Amino acid sequence: MAAHRVGRRQGRGGGSPGGGSLGGGSPGRPPPSARSPALQRRPARATVKYNRRELQRRLDTESWIDRGLQELYRGREQEIPDEVNIDELLELETDEERAQKLQLILKSCSADPEDFIQQLLVQLKGLPKQQLLQRPSPEDPPP
């Protein structure tokens, strides 16, 4: 009889129908000893692959660009450039080079894109390239 009680405390016995307090764990879940090692509870704080603040800032900038292009090309959505590549702009040395590149991208725009370009240059200040936001994975070959 005592052996049966010890077994129940370790999660091997019948226990109460709802999981009970003797089986350990939550009702409807197997006791911790019955779970496989791979399914055990993970640490509360998971490793983050990206710097969240910088990633959010980048996403906000991309959304701002999309909204700005929608305004500039209102009524002519089919003429909107396919992409304004933030990383290509960040690789350029000066704001003047970035402004020239943006003017080339927006050459089909009948509205004046100068305000958009100047505001975008401000948004790009301090924004890291995407490669700097991502941690290298173990499978990636070293650069």
C-alpha positions, 0 to 999 in steps of 0.5 A: 500500500505504501509503495502505491502511494509513493508511486502516485506522488511521482506521477506513476499511479492512478491519482485523482481523475482531474490530475489532483494535487498528488500527481504534480503539474496541471490538470490534464497534463502529465506529471513532470516525470512522465514528460519527455526531456525535449518537451520540458518547460523552456526557460522564461526568457528565450534568446532573441535573434534580433535587437527588437528596438532597432528592428521595430525602428526599421519596420516603422521606417518601412511603413513610413516609406510605404505611406509616403509613397502612397501619398506621392503616387495617389491615383497612380499606384501602378507607378509606385517604385517596386522597392526603396531599399533601405540598406542600399541607401545606408551603404551610401556615404553622404545624404547628398548621394542618398538624395540623388539615389532617391530622386532617381527612384522617384523620377516617375513621380509627378508630385514634388518628392523633395519633402519626402526625400528630406524626411526619409533622410532624417528617418535613416539617421542612425538606422543600422543595416539589416545585417547588423540587426541579425545575429549569425546562426551557427549554420552560417559560414563565417564572413 
